[in-house]
Amino acid sequence: MSLPRATSGVIVQQQDGAFFLLDTEGGEVFRVNETAARIFELCQSGTTLDGAVQSLAKGLNAVDQEPDIRADVQRTVEQFQELGLCEPSPSL
Amino acid sequence: MYTNAQIVRVVL
């Protein structure tokens, strides 16, 4: 199953080592860490949950942490949806 | 090492 799609108008911006999600339509700004920024970018690309977990695990050299990563991705995308940063979708 | 995602509503 795919991750929920990112809401249009929300962009990722990196500035001086910090990551921000900017809602250019709603005017809200969220400061996020690199993990959250990566997960949001995966939502933008329409990646599947499995693909996102594998991508994060490989990218961060944490293949042995896949169960924890999966749980964190699910929690994070639900938070994105609550904040209006991702479109609503059926529960993962 | 994986670090859990963190989101904080807000900067420079």
Backbone of each chain as nested JSON, in Angstrom:
{
  "chains": [
    {"id": "A", "residues": [
      {"number": 1, "name": "MET", "atoms": {"N": [0.846, -1.195, 0.0], "CA": [0.0, 0.0, 0.0], "C": [0.879, 1.242, 0.0]}},
      {"number": 2, "name": "SER", "atoms": {"N": [0.37, 2.303, -0.61], "CA": [1.16, 3.524, -0.735], "C": [0.989, 4.413, 0.488]}},
      {"number": 3, "name": "LEU", "atoms": {"N": [1.997, 5.213, 0.728], "CA": [1.88, 6.239, 1.763], "C": [0.86, 7.271, 1.297]}},
      {"number": 4, "name": "PRO", "atoms": {"N": [0.215, 7.983, 2.218], "CA": [-0.706, 9.044, 1.795], "C": [0.041, 10.12, 1.017]}},
      {"number": 5, "name": "ARG", "atoms": {"N": [-0.636, 10.697, 0.05], "CA": [0.0, 11.717, -0.781], "C": [0.191, 13.003, 0.011]}},
      {"number": 6, "name": "ALA", "atoms": {"N": [1.31, 13.663, -0.272], "CA": [1.559, 14.962, 0.345], "C": [0.54, 15.972, -0.169]}},
      {"number": 7, "name": "THR", "atoms": {"N": [0.102, 16.856, 0.691], "CA": [-0.838, 17.902, 0.304], "C": [-0.156, 18.88, -0.646]}},
      {"number": 8, "name": "SER", "atoms": {"N": [-0.876, 19.279, -1.69], "CA": [-0.286, 20.229, -2.631], "C": [-0.018, 21.551, -1.923]}},
      {"number": 9, "name": "GLY", "atoms": {"N": [1.069, 22.185, -2.284], "CA": [1.411, 23.461, -1.66], "C": [2.322, 23.331, -0.466]}},
      {"number": 10, "name": "VAL", "atoms": {"N": [2.592, 22.096, -0.033], "CA": [3.52, 21.904, 1.084], "C": [4.88, 21.515, 0.518]}},
      {"number": 11, "name": "ILE", "atoms": {"N": [5.91, 22.237, 0.93], "CA": [7.247, 21.982, 0.399], "C": [8.228, 21.77, 1.545]}},
      {"number": 12, "name": "VAL", "atoms": {"N": [9.316, 21.072, 1.219], "CA": [10.398, 20.867, 2.18], "C": [11.47, 21.906, 1.901]}},
      {"number": 13, "name": "GLN", "atoms": {"N": [11.954, 22.544, 2.94], "CA": [13.039, 23.503, 2.762], "C": [14.108, 23.252, 3.813]}},
      {"number": 14, "name": "GLN", "atoms": {"N": [15.353, 23.276, 3.365], "CA": [16.469, 23.089, 4.287], "C": [17.228, 24.397, 4.389]}},
      {"number": 15, "name": "GLN", "atoms": {"N": [17.512, 24.796, 5.604], "CA": [18.205, 26.064, 5.804], "C": [19.162, 25.931, 6.977]}},
      {"number": 16, "name": "ASP", "atoms": {"N": [20.441, 26.123, 6.708], "CA": [21.46, 26.059, 7.756], "C": [21.374, 24.755, 8.547]}},
      {"number": 17, "name": "GLY", "atoms": {"N": [21.147, 23.654, 7.83], "CA": [21.132, 22.358, 8.489], "C": [19.822, 21.988, 9.141]}},
      {"number": 18, "name": "ALA", "atoms": {"N": [18.853, 22.898, 9.149], "CA": [17.542, 22.61, 9.725], "C": [16.55, 22.352, 8.596]}},
      {"number": 19, "name": "PHE", "atoms": {"N": [15.567, 21.515, 8.88], "CA": [14.553, 21.182, 7.874], "C": [13.216, 21.784, 8.287]}},
      {"number": 20, "name": "PHE", "atoms": {"N": [12.507, 22.305, 7.288], "CA": [11.19, 22.888, 7.531], "C": [10.197, 22.35, 6.51]}},
      {"number": 21, "name": "LEU", "atoms": {"N": [8.962, 22.159, 6.945], "CA": [7.858, 21.904, 6.023], "C": [7.04, 23.182, 5.973]}},
      {"number": 22, "name": "LEU", "atoms": {"N": [6.903, 23.743, 4.787], "CA": [6.209, 25.013, 4.625], "C": [4.899, 24.783, 3.888]}},
      {"number": 23, "name": "ASP", "atoms": {"N": [3.804, 25.146, 4.527], "CA": [2.501, 25.086, 3.87], "C": [2.289, 26.431, 3.191]}},
      {"number": 24, "name": "THR", "atoms": {"N": [2.576, 26.464, 1.897], "CA": [2.547, 27.742, 1.179], "C": [1.127, 28.254, 0.985]}},
      {"number": 25, "name": "GLU", "atoms": {"N": [0.138, 27.392, 1.193], "CA": [-1.254, 27.834, 1.046], "C": [-1.852, 28.191, 2.4]}},
      {"number": 26, "name": "GLY", "atoms": {"N": [-1.56, 27.395, 3.406], "CA": [-2.114, 27.656, 4.735], "C": [-1.263, 28.596, 5.564]}},
      {"number": 27, "name": "GLY", "atoms": {"N": [0.001, 28.791, 5.128], "CA": [0.872, 29.723, 5.819], "C": [1.515, 29.176, 7.079]}},
      {"number": 28, "name": "GLU", "atoms": {"N": [1.382, 27.873, 7.313], "CA": [1.966, 27.307, 8.524], "C": [3.38, 26.793, 8.248]}},
      {"number": 29, "name": "VAL", "atoms": {"N": [4.193, 26.816, 9.292], "CA": [5.576, 26.36, 9.191], "C": [5.82, 25.316, 10.275]}},
      {"number": 30, "name": "PHE", "atoms": {"N": [6.435, 24.214, 9.885], "CA": [6.77, 23.164, 10.843], "C": [8.26, 22.9, 10.761]}},
      {"number": 31, "name": "ARG", "atoms": {"N": [8.892, 22.866, 11.913], "CA": [10.292, 22.468, 11.929], "C": [10.342, 20.96, 12.156]}},
      {"number": 32, "name": "VAL", "atoms": {"N": [11.125, 20.268, 11.344], "CA": [11.196, 18.81, 11.432], "C": [12.658, 18.383, 11.439]}},
      {"number": 33, "name": "ASN", "atoms": {"N": [12.894, 17.152, 11.866], "CA": [14.255, 16.643, 11.753], "C": [14.427, 15.962, 10.397]}},
      {"number": 34, "name": "GLU", "atoms": {"N": [15.636, 15.483, 10.133], "CA": [15.921, 14.925, 8.803], "C": [15.044, 13.716, 8.509]}},
      {"number": 35, "name": "THR", "atoms": {"N": [14.779, 12.893, 9.517], "CA": [13.944, 11.712, 9.308], "C": [12.552, 12.106, 8.83]}},
      {"number": 36, "name": "ALA", "atoms": {"N": [11.94, 13.069, 9.504], "CA": [10.595, 13.503, 9.119], "C": [10.605, 14.114, 7.716]}},
      {"number": 37, "name": "ALA", "atoms": {"N": [11.662, 14.861, 7.397], "CA": [11.759, 15.453, 6.057], "C": [11.844, 14.362, 4.999]}},
      {"number": 38, "name": "ARG", "atoms": {"N": [12.613, 13.315, 5.286], "CA": [12.738, 12.205, 4.325], "C": [11.396, 11.495, 4.146]}},
      {"number": 39, "name": "ILE", "atoms": {"N": [10.698, 11.276, 5.255], "CA": [9.405, 10.595, 5.167], "C": [8.434, 11.44, 4.348]}},
      {"number": 40, "name": "PHE", "atoms": {"N": [8.461, 12.761, 4.556], "CA": [7.555, 13.62, 3.785], "C": [7.892, 13.554, 2.298]}},
      {"number": 41, "name": "GLU", "atoms": {"N": [9.182, 13.537, 1.974], "CA": [9.582, 13.447, 0.563], "C": [9.128, 12.117, -0.042]}},
      {"number": 42, "name": "LEU", "atoms": {"N": [9.123, 11.064, 0.776], "CA": [8.637, 9.769, 0.29], "C": [7.127, 9.833, 0.034]}},
      {"number": 43, "name": "CYS", "atoms": {"N": [6.41, 10.59, 0.856], "CA": [4.977, 10.797, 0.607], "C": [4.78, 11.552, -0.707]}},
      {"number": 44, "name": "GLN", "atoms": {"N": [5.646, 12.519, -0.967], "CA": [5.536, 13.299, -2.204], "C": [5.749, 12.416, -3.431]}},
      {"number": 45, "name": "SER", "atoms": {"N": [6.584, 11.397, -3.291], "CA": [6.919, 10.567, -4.452], "C": [5.973, 9.391, -4.623]}},
      {"number": 46, "name": "GLY", "atoms": {"N": [5.021, 9.229, -3.693], "CA": [4.046, 8.156, -3.843], "C": [4.609, 6.778, -3.562]}},
      {"number": 47, "name": "THR", "atoms": {"N": [5.616, 6.717, -2.72], "CA": [6.257, 5.449, -2.367], "C": [5.312, 4.571, -1.543]}},
      {"number": 48, "name": "THR", "atoms": {"N": [5.515, 3.265, -1.627], "CA": [4.751, 2.364, -0.77], "C": [5.343, 2.377, 0.634]}},
      {"number": 49, "name": "LEU", "atoms": {"N": [4.566, 1.874, 1.594], "CA": [5.063, 1.794, 2.97], "C": [6.313, 0.917, 3.027]}},
      {"number": 50, "name": "ASP", "atoms": {"N": [6.259, -0.24, 2.368], "CA": [7.427, -1.127, 2.365], "C": [8.631, -0.443, 1.728]}},
      {"number": 51, "name": "GLY", "atoms": {"N": [8.387, 0.249, 0.624], "CA": [9.479, 0.94, -0.062], "C": [10.079, 2.03, 0.8]}},
      {"number": 52, "name": "ALA", "atoms": {"N": [9.227, 2.736, 1.525], "CA": [9.708, 3.811, 2.391], "C": [10.57, 3.248, 3.516]}},
      {"number": 53, "name": "VAL", "atoms": {"N": [10.107, 2.152, 4.106], "CA": [10.866, 1.54, 5.207], "C": [12.234, 1.082, 4.713]}},
      {"number": 54, "name": "GLN", "atoms": {"N": [12.251, 0.438, 3.55], "CA": [13.523, -0.052, 3.01], "C": [14.449, 1.097, 2.646]}},
      {"number": 55, "name": "SER", "atoms": {"N": [13.881, 2.145, 2.067], "CA": [14.686, 3.301, 1.679], "C": [15.331, 3.956, 2.895]}},
      {"number": 56, "name": "LEU", "atoms": {"N": [14.54, 4.141, 3.936], "CA": [15.063, 4.768, 5.153], "C": [16.102, 3.871, 5.819]}},
      {"number": 57, "name": "ALA", "atoms": {"N": [15.822, 2.576, 5.867], "CA": [16.744, 1.648, 6.526], "C": [18.088, 1.611, 5.806]}},
      {"number": 58, "name": "LYS", "atoms": {"N": [18.044, 1.567, 4.482], "CA": [19.295, 1.531, 3.716], "C": [20.023, 2.865, 3.8]}},
      {"number": 59, "name": "GLY", "atoms": {"N": [19.262, 3.946, 3.669], "CA": [19.879, 5.269, 3.659], "C": [20.553, 5.619, 4.97]}},
      {"number": 60, "name": "LEU", "atoms": {"N": [20.049, 5.049, 6.052], "CA": [20.601, 5.373, 7.369], "C": [21.379, 4.197, 7.948]}},
      {"number": 61, "name": "ASN", "atoms": {"N": [21.652, 3.196, 7.087], "CA": [22.426, 2.031, 7.526], "C": [21.812, 1.423, 8.784]}},
      {"number": 62, "name": "ALA", "atoms": {"N": [20.495, 1.193, 8.732], "CA": [19.781, 0.695, 9.91], "C": [18.826, -0.427, 9.512]}},
      {"number": 63, "name": "VAL", "atoms": {"N": [19.328, -1.347, 8.684], "CA": [18.47, -2.419, 8.178], "C": [17.911, -3.261, 9.323]}},
      {"number": 64, "name": "ASP", "atoms": {"N": [18.682, -3.399, 10.4], "CA": [18.218, -4.218, 11.522], "C": [17.118, -3.534, 12.33]}},
      {"number": 65, "name": "GLN", "atoms": {"N": [16.804, -2.285, 11.985], "CA": [15.781, -1.537, 12.734], "C": [14.471, -1.413, 11.96]}},
      {"number": 66, "name": "GLU", "atoms": {"N": [14.304, -2.222, 10.921], "CA": [13.121, -2.062, 10.06], "C": [11.794, -2.09, 10.82]}},
      {"number": 67, "name": "PRO", "atoms": {"N": [11.597, -2.977, 11.804], "CA": [10.308, -2.949, 12.531], "C": [10.065, -1.611, 13.227]}},
      {"number": 68, "name": "ASP", "atoms": {"N": [11.112, -1.06, 13.836], "CA": [10.97, 0.241, 14.506], "C": [10.715, 1.345, 13.482]}},
      {"number": 69, "name": "ILE", "atoms": {"N": [11.4, 1.263, 12.35], "CA": [11.239, 2.28, 11.306], "C": [9.817, 2.243, 10.757]}},
      {"number": 70, "name": "ARG", "atoms": {"N": [9.299, 1.031, 10.534], "CA": [7.928, 0.899, 10.02], "C": [6.931, 1.566, 10.97]}},
      {"number": 71, "name": "ALA", "atoms": {"N": [7.083, 1.296, 12.257], "CA": [6.17, 1.888, 13.243], "C": [6.29, 3.409, 13.247]}},
      {"number": 72, "name": "ASP", "atoms": {"N": [7.525, 3.899, 13.113], "CA": [7.731, 5.351, 13.14], "C": [7.165, 6.007, 11.883]}},
      {"number": 73, "name": "VAL", "atoms": {"N": [7.319, 5.346, 10.738], "CA": [6.768, 5.895, 9.491], "C": [5.245, 5.981, 9.593]}},
      {"number": 74, "name": "GLN", "atoms": {"N": [4.621, 4.927, 10.103], "CA": [3.16, 4.934, 10.23], "C": [2.704, 6.041, 11.175]}},
      {"number": 75, "name": "ARG", "atoms": {"N": [3.396, 6.182, 12.298], "CA": [3.046, 7.228, 13.264], "C": [3.238, 8.611, 12.64]}},
      {"number": 76, "name": "THR", "atoms": {"N": [4.313, 8.762, 11.892], "CA": [4.637, 10.076, 11.327], "C": [3.641, 10.486, 10.246]}},
      {"number": 77, "name": "VAL", "atoms": {"N": [3.282, 9.552, 9.358], "CA": [2.345, 9.936, 8.291], "C": [0.96, 10.228, 8.873]}},
      {"number": 78, "name": "GLU", "atoms": {"N": [0.612, 9.535, 9.957], "CA": [-0.659, 9.863, 10.618], "C": [-0.606, 11.285, 11.176]}},
      {"number": 79, "name": "GLN", "atoms": {"N": [0.556, 11.65, 11.716], "CA": [0.717, 13.012, 12.235], "C": [0.668, 14.026, 11.089]}},
      {"number": 80, "name": "PHE", "atoms": {"N": [1.293, 13.683, 9.961], "CA": [1.219, 14.565, 8.787], "C": [-0.245, 14.795, 8.391]}},
      {"number": 81, "name": "GLN", "atoms": {"N": [-1.033, 13.721, 8.434], "CA": [-2.441, 13.848, 8.05], "C": [-3.198, 14.726, 9.04]}},
      {"number": 82, "name": "GLU", "atoms": {"N": [-2.921, 14.539, 10.328], "CA": [-3.6, 15.355, 11.345], "C": [-3.267, 16.835, 11.173]}},
      {"number": 83, "name": "LEU", "atoms": {"N": [-2.043, 17.108, 10.71], "CA": [-1.597, 18.499, 10.548], "C": [-1.966, 19.067, 9.181]}},
      {"number": 84, "name": "GLY", "atoms": {"N": [-2.574, 18.226, 8.335], "CA": [-2.962, 18.698, 7.01], "C": [-1.83, 18.707, 6.011]}},
      {"number": 85, "name": "LEU", "atoms": {"N": [-0.723, 18.047, 6.352], "CA": [0.433, 18.027, 5.454], "C": [0.332, 16.895, 4.435]}},
      {"number": 86, "name": "CYS", "atoms": {"N": [-0.507, 15.897, 4.742], "CA": [-0.766, 14.799, 3.814], "C": [-2.268, 14.628, 3.662]}},
      {"number": 87, "name": "GLU", "atoms": {"N": [-2.656, 14.081, 2.521], "CA": [-4.071, 13.841, 2.264], "C": [-4.576, 12.7, 3.148]}},
      {"number": 88, "name": "PRO", "atoms": {"N": [-5.856, 12.743, 3.52], "CA": [-6.427, 11.622, 4.282], "C": [-6.391, 10.349, 3.441]}},
      {"number": 89, "name": "SER", "atoms": {"N": [-6.307, 9.226, 4.099], "CA": [-6.312, 7.955, 3.383], "C": [-6.825, 6.884, 4.326]}},
      {"number": 90, "name": "PRO", "atoms": {"N": [-7.169, 5.707, 3.796], "CA": [-7.541, 4.61, 4.682], "C": [-6.393, 4.303, 5.621]}},
      {"number": 91, "name": "SER", "atoms": {"N": [-6.704, 3.832, 6.802], "CA": [-5.676, 3.57, 7.799], "C": [-4.66, 2.586, 7.268]}},
      {"number": 92, "name": "LEU", "atoms": {"N": [-3.384, 2.851, 7.575], "CA": [-2.327, 1.922, 7.196], "C": [-2.473, 0.688, 8.056]}}
    ]},
    {"id": "B", "residues": [
      {"number": 1, "name": "MET", "atoms": {"N": [22.229, 4.587, 12.116], "CA": [21.37, 4.687, 13.301], "C": [20.122, 5.49, 12.944]}},
      {"number": 2, "name": "TYR", "atoms": {"N": [18.971, 4.935, 13.225], "CA": [17.712, 5.597, 12.885], "C": [17.256, 6.472, 14.047]}},
      {"number": 3, "name": "THR", "atoms": {"N": [16.868, 7.685, 13.731], "CA": [16.306, 8.6, 14.727], "C": [14.839, 8.825, 14.4]}},
      {"number": 4, "name": "ASN", "atoms": {"N": [13.969, 8.649, 15.374], "CA": [12.544, 8.829, 15.126], "C": [12.237, 10.228, 14.609]}},
      {"number": 5, "name": "ALA", "atoms": {"N": [11.215, 10.297, 13.756], "CA": [10.816, 11.575, 13.168], "C": [10.28, 12.519, 14.24]}},
      {"number": 6, "name": "GLN", "atoms": {"N": [10.572, 13.789, 14.064], "CA": [10.087, 14.813, 14.993], "C": [9.505, 15.968, 14.194]}},
      {"number": 7, "name": "ILE", "atoms": {"N": [8.34, 16.437, 14.62], "CA": [7.648, 17.535, 13.934], "C": [7.222, 18.545, 14.984]}},
      {"number": 8, "name": "VAL", "atoms": {"N": [7.59, 19.788, 14.781], "CA": [7.211, 20.842, 15.725], "C": [6.589, 21.992, 14.949]}},
      {"number": 9, "name": "ARG", "atoms": {"N": [5.361, 22.334, 15.31], "CA": [4.727, 23.494, 14.673], "C": [5.403, 24.755, 15.192]}},
      {"number": 10, "name": "VAL", "atoms": {"N": [5.766, 25.623, 14.276], "CA": [6.436, 26.862, 14.652], "C": [5.41, 27.987, 14.64]}},
      {"number": 11, "name": "VAL", "atoms": {"N": [11.917, 31.743, 13.562], "CA": [12.256, 30.42, 13.045], "C": [13.707, 30.399, 12.605]}},
      {"number": 12, "name": "LEU", "atoms": {"N": [14.112, 31.444, 11.912], "CA": [15.475, 31.489, 11.411], "C": [16.468, 31.523, 12.561]}}
    ]}
  ]
}
